């Protein structure tokens, strides 16, 4: 009998990591981009999910006649010390909007200093558009939590759990979560922000209306 009453009082609970990918919801305050790498008429913005994926968006202000553009990555220091392993990766840039292309570099665990190069094919010849050095751990944006569930319901309280994935063990102890609870007759601007100061993947909500 308590579960239907909960749906009337608990309109929506949104959980996110402090640097999680912004979702299409008015409840989420997206963290600002920490840094943008500039090079003439081009710029590239990259984020690292802390495990193996570096997602990048490349913007180019000038007219571009290229048929194909790719993003290449190298890890020069690791190439020097471990020359027999593969430290070069490439992804094909896909258009996301006029003047912007994106792709994901799938790397090995814990990538270090990287050199990124954008190459485009124009008239059958490859042209270097820009080169930039980055340290992936300086630009972390984690994958948002998922599998939100109500696991225990009483007359005036309930427990909510969620799951996280693709978080490196290097930062696992530093992860914190935030939650917002909105009642049906309130706006998101009036909702309290609940911050969990430890890597706790559950929250107990009390004083709910029956």
N, C-alpha and C positions, 0 to 999 in steps of 0.2 A: 504493500500500500504506500510505502514511502517514496518509491521511485518516481511515480507520476508527479507527486508534489515537488520533488527535487527539480524536475524539468521546468516547472513554473518559476521557481525562485532562482535557479542557477542557469541564467540565459546562455552564458558562454564563458569558457575558461580558456585563455590563450597562454601558452607557455613558450618561452623562447630563451635561447642562450644569449648572453650579453652581446656577442658579435655574430649572432645567427643571421642567415640570409633573410632579408626583409620579406614578409609575406603581404599579400593583398588584403590587408585588414586595417581598419582605422584604429585598432587597438595597439598596433605595434609602432613603436618609435624606432625607426631604423637608425643604426649607428652610422655616423658619417664616414665617408671614405677617408682613411688615414692619410694616404699619399697618392698622388697621381704622377706618373713618370712622363716627363715632357721631352719631346725632341722635335724641334721645328714645327711643321704643320701636323705632326702625329702625336698621339699620346696613347698610352696603354695602361689599363687599370687591372691589377691582378689580385686574387685572393687565394689563400691556401686553406684547405679544410683540416689541416693538422696531421693528415695521414699520407695521402699519395696524390691528391688531385689539386692542381693549380688551375683555376678558371680565370681567363683573361678576356677583356674587351678592348679591341683596338679601334681607335677613331682617327680618321684622316680627313682634314678639312678641304684639301684640294680635290679637283676632279681626278678620278681614278679610272683608267681604261683597262685595268688588269682583269684577266679571266680567272686567275687562281692566286690566292694568297695563303701563305702558311706561316705558322709560328714555330720557330726552332728554339730549343733550349739545350744548353750545355752546362756541365758542372766542372769547370777547369781544374779545381783543386783535386777533385776525386779522379779525374782523368789522369792527373799527374801521378797520384799515389797508387791507383788501381787501373792501370792502362788496359788490362785484359777484359774489363767489364764494360757494359754498354751504359754510357752516361748521357747520350744524346737522344732527345725525344722531339717529335714533331706532331703537330695537329693542324688540320686544315681549317682555316678561318671561314666561318659561315656568316652571311649577312644577317643582322638582327634588325637594322633600321638604316635609312639612308646615312651613309658616312660612318657606320659602325659594323664591326665584325667580331665574332666571338668564337672561342674554342676552349677545350679542356686538355691540359697536359696531364697524363697519367704517369707519375714518376715512381721511383722506389721510395722506401720509407725514409723519413727524416732528411729531405733534400737540403743541401747547404747552399752557399752562394751560387747563383745561377746567372748565366748570360742569355738574355732573350734577344732574338733577331726576327724581325718581320720581313719576309721575302715575298715579292709579287711577280707574276709572270706577265709581261707586256710585250706583245709582238713576238712571242716565242723566246724571249730572253728574260732571265730572272734579274730582278732589281732589288737591292737592299733598301727597305723603306726606313727602318730605324733599328737601333740596338740599345738595350738597356740592361743593367745589372740589378738583380734583386736578391734579397734574403727572404725566402718564403715565410719563415717564422715571424717576420716583422709585419706580415699582412694576413693574419689569421681571421677567417670568418667561418664559423662552425656550421655544420648541417643542423637544421632545427630539430627539436625533439619530435617524436611521432608516437603512435599507438596510445593516445590519451584514453584512459579508462576510469570509470567509477568502480572501485573494487569493494566498497563497503558503504552501506547506507543505513542510517538510523533516523529517528524522527527529526533531530535538529543538527545532524552532522553527517559528513561523508568523507571518504578518502579518495583522492585522485592520484593515479600513477601515470608515468610516461616512460618512454624508452629513448635512449640516445645511441647513436652509432658513429663510427668513423672519427673517434676522438683519440688523439695520440696519447700514449701513456706519459709522455713528457709533460703534458699540461692537465692531465686528468684530475689531479688533486686541486687544481686552481679553478675548475669550472664551477660557476654559480648559475642559479636559475632565477627567473622572475615570473610571477603569475599575476594575472588580473582577473578579478571576479566582478561580473556585472549583473545586477538584478534587472528584471524586465522593465521596470519603470525608471531606470537611471541611464545616463549617457556614459560613454567611455571616459569622458573628461572628469566625471565625478567618481570614477572607480578607484579604489585603493590599489597601490602597487605592493605586492608581497614579494620580498626578496629573501631567498634562501641562501645563507652564507656558507654553504658547503655543498658538495656534490651529492645532493639528496634528490632522488628521482620520485618523490611523492610529496603530497601536501594534505593536511587534514583541515577541512573547512568546518567551522563551528558556528553556532547561533543562526542556523538556517531556519526559515519559517517552515512549519510543517505542511 
